[in-house]
Amino acid sequence: MHALQSRQPLIWGATLLALLALSTFGVWIADLSEGTTEEQPLLDVNYSYFVDETNELSLDYVMAHAPFTSVSEPTHIPWKLAYQTYWINIGFDYTGLTERPIHVITDNPSIDYLDAYHVLDGEQIRSRVKAGDITPERLNRLPLPSSVPVTLLPEHANQLLIKVTSRDMATMPLWVMDHGRYDHFAKSLHLVWGGFVSFAMLMALYSAGVYVYSRQRVYLIYVFATVLSALVVSVNHGFSRYFVPDFVQIFISNHLVALTVCLLTVGLWFTYFFLDFTRSPIHQRARSLFLITTGGLLGLALLSFITPAYMSASFVLIAQIPVYGVIIYYLWQQWQPSKYWLFLFILCWIPAMAGGLTFYALMLNYIEYTLLSSYVLMLALALTMILFSLALAERFRFQRMQEMRALTHDTLSCLPNNNVLHMVISDLISRNNNFNLCCLSIDNYNNLLPYLDESARDEYINAIATRMNDTLAVQPVQAIKTDSDMPSHRLGCLKEGVFAFLIEDVDRKTCDQVLTAVVDSLNGDLCVGSFVTQVNVRIGVCHYPTDGDHPGLLISRALNAIDQHRPFVGTYAHFNSHEQRHHQLHVSLVTDLRDAIENDGLDLYHQPQIDLRTGSIHGSEVLARWTHPEYGQISPEVFVRMAEDVGIINSLTLWVIKRAFQQQAQLINRGHCRRLSVNISASDIYIPDLANRVVELAREYHIPTNLISLELTESIMVEDYNWLKQLIADLSANGIEVSIDDYGTGYSSLYFLSQLPFTELKIDRSFVRDLPKSSRHQSIVRATTDMARSLGVMVVAEGVESEEAESLLRRYGVDVSQGYYYSRPLPFSQYQAYVERMDSAQPSTVIRERNRRSSSG
């Protein structure tokens, strides 16, 4: 990070150096311009002009009858951006004795038609030149820089008659130079042109390379802007003939105004992506404004393509004002004093605006033509490219510093983050310094987040961090240093809402005093925005080397200390190794349970269900059991909850279904067709295509689907009613019965029960176990049975433990019952024997049941 910070003076130094270099170049251009106006020895030059607004007068007519107006300087010719013809008469009073080659500088390659005639003695045309950019035949007929070569003859009246017709800017300097001076002038300008093109290409190649590395669109836009700038300037000054095909040169030259509008559009694009509104609160507004302005500029560019320059130039000049207004608005919205590259970006637009306005002012003849005013656009674009490049470099540096800072600091609180804490703890361990690691968690922080916007959340976190930093400014708390220009902190941020700090190896009493001070300073009311919230924190503490010898392990155990005392709000707790061993045992059991499911390490028990109408076995409810090879029997409540917590409950349920169908197939093969009930948890209803998977397994083991019942707990109905309704409909369509388990303990409404197509209602054991002793429970069971009958569903009661309870259930009309009164859950082999024994005793059971009913009647 220090290396990145040290680049800032280099960037600003490069900026000043670029400004100095271009200022020197501007002074040199100005001196070169003054050298072009020096008087010629033995030669006097007279200027006159005539404007042909009809564009139809012939050369002969103009020479014989046109009323030319004399001017002392060519700058006094009233050039105008309009479609009209200028006739310029340059008279040479030459008193030399030998022929003298000279050049009349026109320096305007964008003229449509330029015809020059060297006339002797007012009547003889000695030579003529046809130039312009309207046709390939006229293109590139003049030397560069654009000039009309003339050889003056002694003892003759020499004059140069120039006819200029153009829809573009017709302004030209008409400087007279001898051949030697013109040669020096041409070499100087060629040096300027070559330097500009080379510089533009280098900037484009560099930015293209950065784009390939960073994939940021702003660099690609900058490449496009640089290439377009080079094209516009090269065509404007004529040196595009060296590297641009003739048809491209003609197109650009005749649509120069439209191309400058496109260049302005690219500048707007560059601004929008450079300032990066992605994470800005006004992102949508900035994007809409960008699209509207871009559409307007593209429409203006299209208008400039199809209309002559003398019609569109004024509109384009005026249109720059709102565009610059949008750019200023963007800068104002994104302005941050810490972003130094914004200063450079503002500087970028100053020369760009000056160059653009000067270009149009010269085109509209608001300012006089000089070599400096002609090259202001080139100088401005060169300076803009330099400043843009420096601004991009500074922005790139700033982004890399932010990325580096993100590796060491929390984005929200600006505190040292998890990476720094690991390094600090590793350093203390390497120096064998004993210490206490304290992790602090804000209670209910995640529940509070939906009520906080971004600014409120920032205020909330920073208020808590400030309180803690003030409280931790005591001797036992160690500083957390980072490799940056930021001051040292005593507090770090592990993740949002969880902080950490280090206390030296002090006695337990001193450590607890610091922890108590932190808790007391934080717990209580905190004003955030427009409302007041209650802050409660928990702190977990672990000690090095007692509780661990690795940063990750120490942090994990400090966080575990918080979880170990989760029920106690607003307090602190030291790590407890005994509870940690219990946690490790839980983790080990999770792994073992997964292996048991995959390798058939579980057992399936059957709880018999008795038909109270006949006394026969109605079927069984299958229950999973797990005998751990090391810890023995694990309660179903433990391993089922464990499976739900770690997300393997679906695998457990599918294993139970498959194993139950295997055993059911064995019973059917022995002639015992009994119903099979399987429990389904809340998360099981989201198993993809559950109904079809159950049907496919039933077909695989040849189990009739009408012998299958899936038991859904009552609470599932309020989880996702629509999803559950579709699942039950799919199961019912395939003949699979659906039972509502544990009825009376959930929150279902009569509406749910009336809408869901279930076939069985299972009364929870809590209402059946003490049925003979509780008249209230009797009323509930009686009402439930009556309701089930009205809905046309079967009623099952679980938890039957006495003959009195069975008699009451039979009297109320309950269809099926199960419980310890009949049998405990049995392994499959014992259940199979139980079924065979009951079936063999079935006739006497039926007779006894009939006798009971007749005696009671």
ROMI-602861 format. One line per 5 residues: number of its first residue (from 1); their letters; for each residue x, y, z of C-alpha. Coordinates in steps of 0.001 Angstrom, whole numbers. Example, Ala and Ser with C-alpha at 12.3 -4.5 7.8 and 13.67 -1.06 7.14 Angstrom:
// ROMI-602861
1 = as = 12300 -4500 7800; 13670 -1060 7140
This chain:
// ROMI-602861
1 = mhalq = 0 0 0; 2925 2334 665; 4052 1794 -2928; 636 2882 -4172; 641 5936 -1927
6 = srqpl = 4089 6982 -3155; 2813 7180 -6736; 657 10208 -6004; 3477 12820 -6069; 4738 11175 -9276
11 = iwgat = 1334 11610 -10937; 1044 15245 -9912; 4633 15867 -11045; 3844 14303 -14414; 787 16581 -14654
16 = llall = 2838 19715 -14076; 5480 18497 -16535; 2809 17923 -19194; 1377 21399 -18638; 4864 22925 -18923
21 = alstf = 5631 20973 -22118; 2403 22013 -23834; 2820 25616 -22703; 6279 25614 -24292; 4804 24074 -27429
26 = gvwia = 2125 26790 -27527; 4774 29505 -27264; 6735 27859 -30103; 3599 27786 -32295; 3037 31462 -31530
31 = dlseg = 6637 32298 -32534; 6268 30228 -35695; 3091 32145 -36498; 4892 35475 -36106; 7609 34296 -38482
36 = tteeq = 5041 33766 -41235; 4090 37452 -41347; 7541 38859 -41962; 7851 41221 -44971; 9286 39786 -48197
41 = plldv = 12281 41634 -49779; 11649 43164 -53239; 7992 42210 -52969; 4838 44061 -52031; 1526 42193 -51727
46 = nysyf = -1917 43700 -52228; -5171 41979 -51304; -8685 42430 -52614; -11792 40274 -52604; -15161 39832 -54214
51 = vdetn = -18083 37728 -52915; -20181 35899 -55496; -23374 34994 -53676; -24816 33422 -56821; -21929 30945 -57144
56 = elsld = -22327 31164 -60931; -19975 33918 -62254; -17268 32804 -64665; -13553 33529 -64522; -13690 35852 -67512
61 = yvmah = -16534 37864 -66070; -14831 38200 -62709; -11539 39293 -64273; -13257 41863 -66477; -16148 43217 -64408
66 = apfts = -16080 42071 -60762; -15856 44984 -58278; -13029 43825 -56001; -12666 45469 -52590; -9124 46190 -51406
71 = vsept = -8006 45279 -47847; -4717 45933 -46152; -4512 42486 -44534; -6065 39131 -45490; -7576 38916 -41996
76 = hipwk = -9879 41776 -43015; -11615 39622 -45621; -15140 38989 -44233; -15060 35206 -44236; -18449 33751 -43494
81 = layqt = -19695 30232 -42829; -22168 30089 -45714; -22565 28544 -49124; -21083 31268 -51301; -18062 31863 -53529
86 = ywini = -15105 34068 -52633; -12789 35511 -55282; -9476 36570 -53757; -7117 38683 -55848; -3534 38810 -54596
91 = gfdyt = -1395 41280 -56519; 2391 40931 -56379; 4570 44034 -56985; 7796 42178 -57655; 10949 44181 -58457
96 = glter = 13420 41342 -58600; 15466 40416 -61632; 15045 36610 -61513; 12166 34217 -61153; 11136 33748 -57554
101 = pihvi = 9179 30741 -56255; 6785 31562 -53429; 3920 29882 -51558; 594 31410 -50632; -498 29579 -47473
106 = tdnps = -4170 28589 -47534; -3967 26058 -44623; -7586 24940 -44902; -7863 21405 -46295; -11631 21283 -45679
111 = idyld = -12543 23661 -48541; -14873 22016 -51083; -13577 23789 -54219; -10373 25812 -54470; -9313 27043 -57932
116 = ayhvl = -6161 29158 -58163; -5016 31021 -61327; -1614 32644 -61804; -2398 35594 -64081; 260 37644 -65918
121 = dgeqi = -340 41222 -66968; -4019 40963 -66121; -4966 38648 -68977; -2626 35672 -69447; -3201 32625 -67296
126 = rsrvk = 207 31127 -66775; -844 28239 -64474; -3829 26940 -62603; -4504 24625 -59651; -7730 22730 -58913
131 = agdit = -7991 21480 -55321; -10608 20727 -52655; -12048 17822 -50703; -15288 17269 -52587; -13969 14731 -55143
136 = perln = -10985 12372 -55284; -9694 14218 -58366; -9279 17449 -56396; -8085 15827 -53158; -4439 16181 -52115
141 = rlplp = -3538 18532 -55006; -1807 21031 -52727; 1370 20487 -50744; 1201 20286 -46960; 683 22539 -45166
146 = ssvpv = -1915 23622 -47735; -520 26298 -50030; -652 27451 -53643; 2827 27480 -55209; 3518 30463 -57530
151 = tllpe = 6631 31388 -59503; 6899 35168 -59847; 8269 36420 -63141; 10261 39690 -63319; 9052 42541 -65486
156 = hanql = 5475 41255 -65408; 2402 42112 -63404; 1893 38920 -61341; -1370 38223 -59640; -2969 35166 -58067
161 = likvt = -6721 34818 -58428; -8210 32285 -55988; -11791 31060 -56212; -13116 29464 -53000; -16489 27709 -52776
166 = srdma = -17308 25717 -49650; -20133 24764 -47367; -17579 24412 -44579; -15256 26992 -43079; -13614 29027 -45849
171 = tmplw = -11249 30993 -43616; -7607 30892 -44707; -4502 32894 -43758; -3165 33757 -47293; 335 34255 -45960
176 = vmdhg = 3070 34732 -48575; 6339 32862 -48012; 9383 32282 -50085; 10335 28695 -50758; 13005 28425 -48034
181 = rydhf = 10811 29794 -45318; 7904 27585 -46414; 10151 24551 -46290; 11105 25372 -42670; 7453 26027 -41855
186 = akslh = 6372 22695 -43406; 9048 20721 -41551; 8034 22313 -38243; 4368 21450 -38751; 5175 17923 -39878
191 = lvwgg = 7114 17506 -36641; 4048 18703 -34723; 1740 16363 -36618; 3990 13342 -36176; 4344 14034 -32463
196 = fvsfa = 585 14359 -32024; -238 11147 -33913; 2500 9191 -32122; 1345 10459 -28760; -2311 9646 -29527
201 = mlmal = -1475 6130 -30667; 691 5487 -27600; -2136 6639 -25336; -4581 4410 -27215; -2327 1340 -27043
206 = ysagv = -1584 1879 -23356; -5267 2249 -22506; -6159 -801 -24623; -3639 -2810 -22600; -5111 -1555 -19322
211 = yvysr = -8587 -2480 -20576; -7446 -6041 -21323; -6081 -6232 -17771; -8911 -4505 -15874; -11946 -5058 -18177
216 = qrvyl = -13234 -1600 -17250; -15212 -48 -20106; -13915 3445 -19384; -10512 2480 -20850; -12121 1188 -24032
221 = iyvfa = -14078 4441 -24356; -10845 6379 -23843; -9223 4410 -26684; -12140 5291 -28938; -11951 8974 -27896
226 = tvlsa = -8219 9095 -28594; -8523 7553 -32067; -11465 9802 -32956; -9571 12887 -31741; -6595 11959 -33888
231 = lvvsv = -8841 11531 -36946; -10651 14845 -36448; -7416 16795 -35942; -5557 15081 -38790; -8369 15776 -41283
236 = nhgfs = -8770 19320 -40009; -5088 20016 -40734; -4781 17809 -43803; -2088 15370 -42705; -4648 12540 -42660
241 = ryfvp = -3580 11899 -46288; -542 10034 -44937; -2505 7241 -43225; -6210 7539 -44166; -7727 6342 -47476
246 = dfvqi = -9052 9063 -49772; -12736 8131 -49403; -12466 8196 -45572; -10662 11514 -45726; -13375 12998 -47964
251 = fisnh = -16141 11672 -45691; -14623 13040 -42496; -13649 16355 -44068; -17180 16951 -45348; -18739 15962 -42008
256 = lvalt = -16260 17498 -39610; -18973 19145 -37510; -20801 15835 -37097; -17570 14121 -36072; -16884 16758 -33421
261 = vcllt = -20383 16120 -32054; -19528 12420 -31903; -16333 13327 -30092; -18366 15326 -27570; -20674 12314 -27148
266 = vglwf = -17723 10046 -26444; -16551 12584 -23878; -19929 12309 -22156; -19660 8496 -22181; -16181 8709 -20738
271 = tyffl = -17439 10979 -17952; -20346 8708 -17063; -18284 5527 -16845; -15279 7295 -15338; -17306 8622 -12395
276 = dftrs = -19008 5193 -11999; -22536 5709 -10698; -23117 1962 -10139; -23243 2255 -6349; -24460 5839 -6218
281 = pihqr = -27884 6643 -4688; -28715 8590 -7865; -27760 5719 -10159; -31119 5586 -11934; -31325 9362 -12335
286 = arslf = -27746 9604 -13631; -28367 6754 -16069; -31580 8317 -17365; -29866 11684 -17809; -26994 9961 -19599
291 = littg = -29304 8169 -22009; -31337 11310 -22730; -28236 13440 -23377; -26648 10715 -25498; -29805 10441 -27563
296 = gllgl = -29879 14202 -28076; -26226 14310 -29152; -26627 11395 -31539; -29657 13110 -33035; -27645 16298 -33426
301 = allsf = -24801 14324 -35012; -27245 12766 -37480; -28614 16236 -38288; -25060 17473 -38848; -24402 14566 -41210
306 = itpay = -27306 15502 -43477; -27045 19301 -43307; -24184 21593 -44396; -21780 22878 -41783; -22914 26491 -42237
311 = msasf = -26379 25420 -41032; -25456 23058 -38174; -22361 24718 -36667; -24309 27307 -34682; -26662 24677 -33251
316 = vliaq = -23729 22498 -32266; -21998 25401 -30551; -25112 26119 -28486; -25705 22417 -27768; -22368 22164 -25945
321 = ipvyg = -23721 24259 -23078; -26256 21693 -21719; -23760 18866 -22253; -21164 20635 -20148; -23947 21304 -17648
326 = viiyy = -24619 17563 -17358; -20913 16902 -16865; -20745 19531 -14107; -23813 17957 -12472; -22148 14531 -12540
331 = lwqqw = -19005 15932 -10966; -21007 17701 -8277; -22861 14480 -7386; -19703 12366 -7194; -17458 14953 -5579
336 = qpsky = -15414 13664 -2651; -12320 15510 -1407; -10558 12189 -774; -10750 11286 -4485; -7790 13271 -5821
341 = wlflf = -8375 12035 -9348; -11521 14190 -9497; -9264 17292 -9458; -7458 15937 -12505; -10742 15117 -14182
346 = ilcwi = -11957 18688 -13744; -8692 19938 -15242; -9256 17589 -18202; -12381 19424 -19275; -10941 22925 -19130
351 = pamag = -8733 22528 -22254; -11409 20372 -23938; -14013 23107 -23499; -11572 25836 -24577; -10505 23891 -27680
356 = gltfy = -14068 23049 -28702; -15326 26604 -28295; -12305 28022 -30166; -12833 25581 -33037; -16421 26694 -33556
361 = almln = -15609 30347 -32957; -12962 30177 -35692; -15367 28353 -37992; -18021 31037 -37429; -15393 33802 -37881
366 = yieyt = -15857 35130 -34339; -12090 35187 -33914; -9299 35898 -36371; -7313 33138 -37981; -3808 32699 -36587
371 = llssy = -1589 29674 -36472; -2184 29464 -32717; -5994 29721 -32989; -5886 27106 -35758; -3927 24685 -33565
376 = vlmla = -5762 25353 -30298; -7979 22283 -30868; -4928 20059 -31349; -3203 21473 -28267; -6404 21197 -26240
381 = laltm = -7021 17569 -27252; -3393 16654 -26566; -3548 18232 -23120; -6933 16599 -22496; -5524 13195 -23440
386 = ilfsl = -2601 13692 -21077; -4844 14753 -18220; -7337 11987 -18951; -4506 9449 -18852; -3222 10839 -15569
391 = alaer = -6752 10934 -14152; -7261 7304 -15168; -3931 6370 -13588; -4833 8200 -10385; -8285 6592 -10394
396 = frfqr = -6698 3186 -10974; -4315 3836 -8078; -7198 4908 -5851; -9186 1769 -6736; -6206 -454 -6005
401 = mqemr = -5722 1302 -2658; -9403 713 -1908; -9004 -2941 -2826; -5900 -3206 -666; -7729 -1459 2133
406 = althd = -10663 -3841 1712; -8220 -6685 2371; -7220 -5166 5715; -10206 -3060 6829; -13921 -3561 7207
411 = tlscl = -15829 -1546 4610; -18544 -321 6971; -16705 416 10202; -13201 1060 8722; -11769 -1144 11475
416 = pnnnv = -9052 -3789 10919; -10765 -6861 9525; -10482 -10607 9953; -7265 -10826 7875; -5453 -8299 10076
421 = lhmvi = -6673 -9964 13256; -5297 -13298 12041; -1910 -11692 11312; -1783 -9889 14673; -2715 -13060 16565
426 = sdlis = -151 -15078 14566; 2517 -12497 15422; 1705 -12699 19142; 1795 -16497 18998; 5139 -16469 17147
431 = rnnnf = 6574 -14257 19923; 5000 -16570 22542; 3068 -13713 24165; 120 -14877 26234; -3129 -12955 25687
436 = nlccl = -6919 -13081 25879; -8932 -12915 22658; -12362 -11333 23121; -15107 -11584 20485; -18111 -9294 20851
441 = sidny = -21469 -9918 19164; -24330 -7419 18921; -27543 -9141 19925; -30383 -9044 17362; -28200 -7162 14884
446 = nnllp = -29490 -9173 11917; -33079 -8574 13014; -32432 -4832 13109; -30914 -4635 9608; -34217 -4544 7655
451 = yldes = -35142 -1354 9513; -31886 469 8715; -30988 2078 5431; -27349 2337 4362; -26634 5612 6149
456 = ardey = -28433 4514 9338; -26525 1224 9394; -23268 3107 8968; -24229 5442 11816; -25231 2494 14017
461 = inaia = -22027 518 13535; -19743 3538 13883; -21521 4685 17047; -20919 1266 18615; -17301 1195 17358
466 = trmnd = -16684 4659 18810; -18079 3632 22194; -15913 525 22259; -12755 2346 21158; -13235 4899 23936
471 = tlavq = -13784 2166 26514; -10853 56 25282; -8351 2927 25569; -6851 1306 28685; -3498 -273 29341
476 = pvqai = -4325 -4027 29229; -5912 -3768 25750; -3400 -4219 22927; -3266 -2049 19797; -4020 -3637 16423
481 = ktdsd = -1593 -2143 13901; -2008 -2217 10127; 433 -1476 7311; -1197 1779 6233; -1355 5463 7005
486 = mpshr = -4360 4896 9306; -3844 5134 13083; -3658 2003 15206; -6913 612 16567; -7701 -1369 19668
491 = lgclk = -10724 -2946 18031; -11118 -5168 14966; -14128 -6372 12975; -14472 -10103 12300; -17679 -9688 10308
496 = egvfa = -20625 -7334 10264; -21987 -7114 13805; -19082 -9090 15357; -15948 -7372 16741; -12756 -8514 18451
501 = flied = -10103 -7055 20729; -7058 -8379 22586; -6296 -8134 26295; -2825 -8784 27606; -2072 -11762 29823
506 = vdrkt = -3544 -10276 32999; -5267 -11984 35905; -8891 -13071 35582; -10159 -10230 37765; -8517 -7486 35655
511 = cdqvl = -9734 -9101 32450; -13298 -9255 33801; -13119 -5589 34799; -12331 -4614 31190; -15116 -6840 29882
516 = tavvd = -17604 -5407 32381; -16670 -1871 31343; -17214 -2729 27670; -20599 -4346 28350; -21745 -1442 30551
521 = slngd = -20671 1161 27973; -22530 -538 25128; -25693 -1934 26667; -28539 543 26680; -30317 2895 24336
526 = lcvgs = -28718 4101 21114; -30240 6796 18905; -30010 5905 15195; -31589 8290 12753; -35139 8957 13806
531 = fvtqv = -35563 6128 16299; -33971 4731 19439; -32887 1100 19633; -31764 -1097 22499; -28194 -2431 22297
536 = nvrig = -27254 -5687 24001; -23911 -7383 23470; -22354 -10689 24353; -18622 -11298 24689; -16818 -14601 24378
541 = vchyp = -13263 -14923 25697; -10554 -17493 25125; -6966 -17549 26340; -3722 -18334 24570; -2167 -20879 25009
546 = tdgdh = -4761 -22540 27282; -7631 -22631 24761; -5759 -23000 21474; -2557 -22303 19581; -3840 -21147 16173
551 = pglli = -5612 -17876 15170; -8527 -19645 13503; -9004 -21992 16457; -8851 -19166 19001; -11389 -17053 17101
556 = sraln = -13672 -20061 16680; -13565 -20863 20382; -14186 -17257 21401; -17263 -17277 19165; -18280 -20646 20650
561 = aidqh = -18106 -19066 24103; -20745 -16577 22927; -22991 -19382 21664; -22506 -21388 24856; -24149 -18564 26813
566 = rpfvg = -26614 -17450 24166; -29620 -17353 26567; -27882 -14781 28798; -28239 -11289 27325; -25719 -8500 27947
571 = tyahf = -22923 -10489 29546; -19585 -12175 28843; -18369 -15747 29112; -15010 -17509 29056; -14527 -20502 26835
576 = nsheq = -15591 -23796 28464; -13643 -26807 27250; -16261 -29277 28568; -18998 -27703 26464; -16586 -27651 23544
581 = rhhql = -16116 -31390 23831; -19895 -31762 23751; -19949 -29654 20580; -17184 -31786 19048; -19216 -34878 19901
586 = hvslv = -22188 -33332 18074; -20008 -32664 15013; -18718 -36240 15126; -22274 -37575 15327; -23257 -35573 12239
591 = tdlrd = -20517 -37272 10242; -21439 -40677 11603; -25136 -40105 10847; -24349 -39232 7250; -22312 -42439 6936
596 = aiend = -25110 -44457 8576; -27657 -43156 6038; -25384 -43880 3100; -24322 -47346 4355; -27647 -48629 5783
601 = gldly = -26428 -48225 9354; -29881 -47351 10680; -32713 -49622 11766; -36421 -49378 11058; -38944 -50110 13830
606 = hqpqi = -42706 -50569 13442; -45326 -49181 15850; -48462 -51384 15346; -51742 -49602 14682; -54973 -51364 15752
611 = dlrtg = -58344 -51060 14052; -60727 -50325 16933; -63716 -51523 14904; -62372 -55062 14382; -59461 -55383 16775
616 = sihgs = -57184 -56385 13907; -53854 -54848 12890; -54564 -51919 10642; -50917 -51303 9853; -47841 -49699 11373
621 = evlar = -46015 -46424 11698; -42355 -46839 10780; -39786 -45178 13024; -36032 -44839 12411; -33646 -45978 15151
626 = wthpe = -29881 -45523 15354; -27499 -47625 17376; -24134 -45853 17354; -21143 -48233 17459; -19510 -46166 20241
631 = ygqis = -22305 -44305 22049; -25089 -46862 21778; -28736 -45880 21214; -29153 -42282 19982; -32578 -40779 20605
636 = pevfv = -34607 -40086 17442; -35302 -36600 18750; -31536 -35993 18734; -30536 -37397 15376; -33663 -36246 13499
641 = rmaed = -33143 -32671 14738; -29459 -33029 13857; -30384 -34130 10327; -32677 -31112 9957; -29985 -28717 11211
646 = vgiin = -27282 -29909 8814; -29591 -30415 5812; -29579 -34216 5466; -33161 -34806 6612; -34255 -35396 3008
651 = sltlw = -31708 -38183 2621; -32881 -39692 5915; -36553 -39588 4851; -35861 -41171 1464; -33845 -43918 3182
656 = vikra = -36770 -44599 5534; -39234 -44781 2623; -37050 -47151 637; -36319 -49460 3603; -40000 -49424 4652
661 = fqqqa = -41070 -50478 1149; -38530 -53311 1188; -39986 -54645 4450; -43554 -54037 3292; -42840 -56166 224
666 = qlinr = -41748 -59040 2507; -45003 -58793 4495; -47092 -58834 1318; -45209 -61871 35; -46211 -63639 3265
671 = ghcrr = -49846 -62689 2702; -50068 -59805 5186; -51310 -56686 3439; -51099 -53950 6026; -50968 -50197 5712
676 = lsvni = -47637 -48433 6126; -47328 -44900 7617; -44160 -42814 7068; -43471 -39463 8742; -42575 -36499 6500
681 = sasdi = -40843 -33416 7920; -41444 -29802 6923; -38370 -29687 4681; -39248 -33003 3022; -42202 -31502 1168
686 = yipdl = -39697 -29567 -972; -37934 -32704 -2194; -38060 -32333 -5986; -40883 -34414 -7477; -41528 -36169 -4163
691 = anrvv = -44873 -37723 -5189; -43447 -39345 -8325; -40401 -40606 -6446; -42612 -42334 -3867; -44750 -43854 -6627
696 = elare = -41675 -45106 -8498; -40300 -46759 -5332; -43691 -48371 -4698; -43713 -49801 -8217; -40148 -51014 -7824
701 = yhipt = -41111 -53067 -4736; -44640 -53909 -5997; -46387 -52071 -3166; -50008 -51007 -3826; -50149 -47267 -3328
706 = nlisl = -53397 -47545 -1333; -51349 -49221 1444; -49101 -46151 1796; -49793 -43199 4085; -47513 -40192 4483
711 = eltes = -47886 -38397 7808; -47438 -34609 7694; -47201 -32663 10931; -49937 -30093 11456; -47435 -27208 11570
716 = imved = -46375 -27887 7954; -49684 -26444 6744; -48666 -22911 7655; -45200 -23198 6055; -46228 -23062 2402
721 = ynwlk = -49907 -23772 1929; -49978 -23623 -1874; -46973 -25923 -2257; -48416 -28380 274; -51815 -28386 -1405
726 = qliad = -50241 -29325 -4744; -48154 -32081 -3134; -51186 -33641 -1401; -53139 -33442 -4669; -50311 -35275 -6499
731 = lsang = -50134 -37960 -3804; -53915 -38442 -3740; -54023 -38721 -7527; -51732 -41739 -7208; -53805 -43358 -4440
736 = ievsi = -51405 -42472 -1603; -53142 -41470 1617; -52099 -38346 3501; -52407 -38052 7280; -52296 -34895 9416
741 = ddygt = -50034 -35910 12310; -49927 -34419 15854; -53276 -32717 15357; -54018 -30162 18081; -50402 -29103 18696
746 = gyssl = -49976 -26840 15638; -51628 -23735 14289; -53802 -25009 11484; -57187 -23490 10870; -60433 -25140 9843
751 = yflsq = -60005 -23432 6471; -56780 -25343 5827; -58353 -28607 6920; -61371 -28078 4673; -59247 -27244 1627
756 = lpfte = -56549 -29927 1840; -57513 -33377 426; -56091 -35427 3325; -57598 -38795 4294; -56611 -39187 7940
761 = lkidr = -56445 -37069 11111; -54063 -38208 13837; -54774 -36981 17361; -51596 -36154 19291; -50560 -38376 22214
766 = sfvrd = -50730 -35428 24643; -54543 -35546 24435; -54799 -39365 24641; -52317 -40323 27357; -54394 -38879 30242
771 = lpkss = -57749 -39201 28519; -59554 -41108 31322; -58540 -38465 33884; -59208 -35298 31872; -62710 -34302 30881
776 = rhqsi = -61241 -31412 28886; -59184 -33805 26761; -62221 -36019 26333; -64172 -33062 24947; -61353 -32227 22553
781 = vratt = -61064 -35809 21277; -64857 -36110 20899; -65067 -32784 18985; -62134 -33717 16775; -63708 -37071 15929
786 = dmars = -67043 -35475 15054; -65299 -32914 12847; -63290 -35621 11076; -66457 -37606 10383; -68083 -34518 8859
791 = lgvmv = -65022 -34133 6621; -65115 -37831 5673; -61639 -38673 6995; -60397 -41410 9292; -59282 -40661 12869
796 = vaegv = -56169 -42207 14442; -55227 -41765 18096; -51667 -42265 19284; -50349 -42682 22798; -52903 -45252 24046
801 = eseea = -51558 -46737 27294; -54619 -48183 29063; -57786 -50161 28462; -59857 -47211 29759; -58383 -44932 27116
806 = esllr = -59099 -47504 24404; -62731 -47831 25536; -63264 -44076 25451; -61730 -43819 21970; -63960 -46639 20700
811 = rygvd = -66995 -44924 22225; -66126 -41619 20519; -65838 -43340 17146; -62038 -43210 16680; -61072 -45592 13895
816 = vsqgy = -57478 -46597 14663; -55250 -46365 17731; -51638 -47048 18615; -49578 -46973 21777; -47756 -48977 24432
821 = yysrp = -51054 -50593 25448; -50760 -52667 22296; -47021 -52786 21700; -43876 -50768 21785; -42113 -50047 18442
826 = lpfsq = -40710 -53367 17224; -37836 -54350 14945; -39107 -55688 11651; -38581 -59340 12516; -40573 -58984 15763
831 = yqayv = -43256 -56910 14034; -43601 -59587 11383; -44086 -62217 14106; -46559 -59918 15858; -48627 -59611 12679
836 = ermds = -48669 -63366 12135; -49694 -63993 15755; -52478 -61423 15600; -53755 -62737 12278; -53925 -66277 13654
841 = aqpst = -55919 -65001 16673; -58178 -62814 14557; -61371 -64978 14623; -61626 -65118 18467; -60879 -61428 18631
846 = virer = -63738 -60629 16305; -66194 -62849 18333; -65095 -61143 21585; -65611 -57740 20033; -69131 -58634 18887
851 = nrrss = -70020 -59970 22362; -68833 -56718 23941; -70955 -54622 21642; -74079 -56805 22178; -73725 -56678 25977
856 = sg = -73215 -52919 25989; -76304 -52521 23779
